[in-house]
Amino acid sequence: MLRFLDKYGVNCLHINGDFVGYDSLVNTVLDALAADGKPIVCPHPSDSAEALTIKVRYLSDKIQPLEYIDGKSDWVDLRAAEDVELKTGESKLIPLGIAMQLPKGYEAIVAPRSSTYKNFGIRQTNSIGVIDETYCGDNDQWYFPARADRHTVIHAGDRICQFRIEKHQPQLFFESVDTLGNADRGGIGSTGKR
Ligand SMILES: O=c1ccn([C@H]2C[C@H](O)[C@@H](COP(=O)(O)OP(=O)(O)OP(=O)(O)O)O2)c(=O)[nH]1
């Protein structure tokens, strides 16, 4: 059987950085046959000019290093850095045990994992976490602001949320006007239910 692998041995559908269409797949299969069945080494995202390095300072030895799992999701899971017990209705900034220097021109967004509420009964009290590029000092630890809907225990190392980085928006100016010059679209819900 022919196997297409990246340099880390992961099955992949990208050859030479491009999506493998039908014709190129045939060529690749022919190449692989010529190579006597040896796996073809494909570029990994970290080889690409698009790949970015983020400096991470770990503030806890109770969490595993951050891991980018390509092919599943490009959000990176984050872990509680200490054991936390919350009674129903209690809230706490849960330390995530990391400080980072984000790449220039980027900010990070933190959101709960989809399974966080099922696993721990906690909600993110700020709904969405925004980590500024300037939040980059050695002790600028990331936190997950949580409120418990039930008694819960979170252990150090538990994956409770996830983050991704996004480019800053362009600089904005605000211009006061008497009219926007557009027809009203209608109030919220004006398109109906179905
Ligand atoms: O879920 C979050 C949200 C923010 N932060 C950190 C990074 C962020 O850069 C900093 C400040 O966040 P933000 O500007 O949203 O909060 P603020 O209430 O306006 O505080 P500040 O006066 O520090 O800007 O707190 C977290 O660790 N977790």
The ligand as an ORCA input file, in Angstrom:
! r2SCAN-3c Opt
* xyz 0 1
  O      -9.719     35.876     29.345
  C      -8.758     36.655     29.490
  C      -8.817     37.991     29.085
  C      -7.703     38.793     29.288
  N      -6.576     38.287     29.854
  C      -5.395     39.123     30.047
  C      -4.733     39.440     28.712
  C      -5.213     40.795     28.392
  O      -4.300     41.487     27.565
  C      -5.343     41.408     29.763
  C      -6.314     42.540     29.839
  O      -7.510     42.123     29.245
  P      -8.629     43.169     28.810
  O      -8.022     44.360     28.162
  O      -9.664     42.418     28.060
  O      -9.220     43.513     30.250
  P      -9.472     44.891     30.962
  O     -10.514     44.618     31.950
  O      -9.735     45.971     29.965
  O      -8.088     45.077     31.721
  P      -6.850     46.048     31.439
  O      -7.173     47.311     32.175
  O      -5.675     45.311     32.016
  O      -6.729     46.242     29.956
  O      -5.797     40.346     30.608
  C      -6.519     36.964     30.258
  O      -5.524     36.469     30.754
  N      -7.611     36.184     30.052
*
